[in-house]
Amino acid sequence: MLKLIATELKKLRRKKMVWLMMLSSLFMPFMTFLLFRYRKDPVVDPMQFYRWAALGYTVVIILPIVLGIFATMLAHEEKSNDVIKQLWIIPVKRSEYLVAKSGVLLLYSVTYMMITAAATILFAVCPGYVAFGWDHILFLLERCLEIGILSALAILPILAAAVAGKGIILPVCLTFVYAIAAFCVMPVNIYVLPLTNMMGIVLRGNRIPGISFGQSVNVPIAVMCMMVWSAAVLVFARAALNKK
């Protein structure tokens, strides 16, 4: 399994688009820096800066779209070059193939959020908007790590669609529809989609000041819904692979 994940990581070195997408992790921290520079606030509440830079639109819109495109790229190369047929001859088990793809997706998601956290701290502390303090910095790192892990689980439906399909257009389109649908559904019912479940878990107990739901969050139910979704889409993806 570790060899499969290492092989997947080696293949990513040739894909410049993967690293260009990683640069989008700097977008919201930089835009937040420009916002507070324009407002000329002498001192900024750390949670306010972090909410704009790392814990808001990055989590709800930017990261899901980036991960959806990344998941599509992971599944597309083998199919486009018929490498996937050779994998079954080696043989590589379908379940190991899916777990390897999911593992790489998890590593990419966590790395993305850690870069976002580092950029947020850089743009907040260095200009003097936020005073250095381990309490709020550790809070940001913990939330970003949690978001990175949960977002990888939440994007598994897109990975399953990319593995089951033949092209890249449908999974990419589903990625945008999925992110927008989650953004619209989140204020109504957080238990409908994995992305909304993820946000409910992250925001449990109003842990991020300034971001809250109009409904109470039952964390065990949200976790259960996410696990059911993850298991269902992986079973679907494995069944689709068995037909190939």
N, C-alpha and C positions, 0 to 999 in steps of 0.2 A: 504493500500500500504506500509506504513512504517513497519507494522507488517511482511509483506512478506519479505521486505529487511532485517529486523532484523533477521528473521528466516534463511535467506540465509547466513547471516554473522555468525550466531551460528553454522551452518553446516560446515563452513570453518575451525572451530577450530580443527576438527578431521582430516583434510587433511594436513599432513606434507608437501606434495609436493608443496602446495600453498606457504608455508613459505620458502621452499627451493628455489623456483623460485624467490621469493622476494630478496634473497641474490644476485642474478645476477645484481641487481641495483648497487652493489658495484664494479662490475668488471671493467668497463671502468674508473671510478675515480681512482681506485688503479693502473690500467695499465698506466694511464696518469701520475700518481705520479712516477712510476718506470721509465717512459720514460724521464721525465725531470730530474730525479735523475741521470740517466745514462748520459744525455747530459751535466749535471753540469752547467745549466744556473743559474747565480746568481739571476736574476730577470726575471720574465716571465710576458708577457702581459696577464691580466686576461681573455680577450676574447679568446685568443689562448688556454689557459688551459681549459676554459669552453667548447670550441668547441670540443676538443678532449674527455673531460671527460663526458659531459652530452648532448651536442647538436648535435652530429654527428652520429656515428654508433649506439649509444643507441636508438636514435629516429627512424632511418631508418630500422635497422635490429633487434636488441635485443628486444626492447619493443614490436613491433608487434608480434614477435614469442612467447614471454612470454604471451601476452594477448590472442593470438589465442589458446594456450594450456589451459590457464585459462578458457576461454569461453567454450571450449570443456568439461572441467571438470564440469563446472557449469550445463551444460545441460545433462551430461551423467548419473549422479547418479540416478535421478528420473526415467529415462528410464530403467536403468539396474535392478532396484529393483521394477519396476512397480508402483512406488510411484505416477507417473504422472497421472495414472488412478484414484487414490484416490483424487488427487487435483481437478479433474473435478467433482467428486461426492460432494465435500464439500459445494458449488462449488467455485472454483477460476476461474475468467475470464481469458481467454487466453491473452488478452491485458495486464492485471495486471501481469500475470506471466512473460511476455516478458519485461515489464517495470521494474519489480523487478530484473530480471537477468541483464538488461542493467544498472540499478542503481548500483548493486554490481560491475559490470565490470568497471564502472566509478570510484567508490571509490578505487578500486584496482589500476587502472591506475594512478590516482592522487597521491595515497600513494607511488607508485613505483617511480614516478618522484620526489616527495618531498624528499624521501630517497636518490635518486641520487643527488639531489641538495645539501643536507646536507653533503653527503660524498665528493662531489666535493669541497665544501667550506673547509671542514676539511683537505683534502689532499692538498689543494692549500695554505691555510693561515697558518696552523700550522707549516709546514716545512719552511715557509718564502718565498715560490716561488712567492706568490701574497700578496701585502700589503692589509691589511683589509680596506675595503671601502664600505659604505652602497650603493653607487650608482651602482657598478657593482654586488654586492650581490643581491640587489633588482631586478636588471635586470635578473639575473639568475633565481631567484625564480619566477618571472613573466613568463619567457619563459617556465620553467618547469611545472608550473601550467597550462599554455595554452596548452602545448604539452600533458599533462595528460588528459585534457578534450577532446581535438580533437582526440587523439589516440583511446579513448574509442568509439567515433563515427565511426572512420575509421575501427575498427575491427568488427563492427556489421555484415558484411557479413559472417564472420566466425561463429559468434554466431547463425546466422540464419541457416547456414549449419548444425551446431551441433544440433540445436533444431529440424530441419526437418529430419535429418538422424537417423540411429539406432545405429551406432557404433562410435568409436573414431578415427579410422584410417583415414577415408576420411577427416574429419575436420582438423586433425593435418597435413596431407599432403597438404591440401589446404592452411594452414597457411604458410608453407614454400614456396609454389609456389607463394602465394600472396605477401609475403615480397620480394622475389627475383624479381618478375615481377614489383613491384613498384619501386625497386631500379634501374632496367633496363629502365623502361619507363620514370622515372622522368626527365632525361635530355632532353627527346624528347617532351613530352606533359604532363603537370601536371594535366590536367582536365579529365584524363581517369579513374583513380582509386581513391577511398577515401583516401588512404594513400598518394598519390601524391598531392591530393587536400590539405590535412593536411599540408604537407611540404610547399606547396605554400603559405598557410595562415601564417604559422609560420615565413617563410623567407621573408615576404612581405617587400618591401623597403630596402632590404639588411640589415635587422635588426641584423643579426648575421654575424659579419665580418669574411671573409674567406670562407663563404658558400653562393653561389649564383647560380641562374639559368642562362642558356644561353638565356632565354626568359623572357619577362616582365610578371609579375603576375597580373592578374585582380582578385582582392580579392572577389568582389561580385559574379563573375562567379564561383570561386572556392568554396565559401560558398554555392551557389545554387546547384552546382553539388554534394557536400557532403550531403546536405539536401535531395536531390532527391534520392541519393543512400540509405541513412538511412531509408527514408520512404518506398522505394521499398523493401528493404530486410526485414523490419519489417512486411510489408503486406504479403510478401512471407512466413515468418515464422509463422504468425498467420493463414494463409490459410493451412499450413502444419499441424499445431496443431489441426485445426478443423476436420481434417480427422482421428485423433487418438481418 
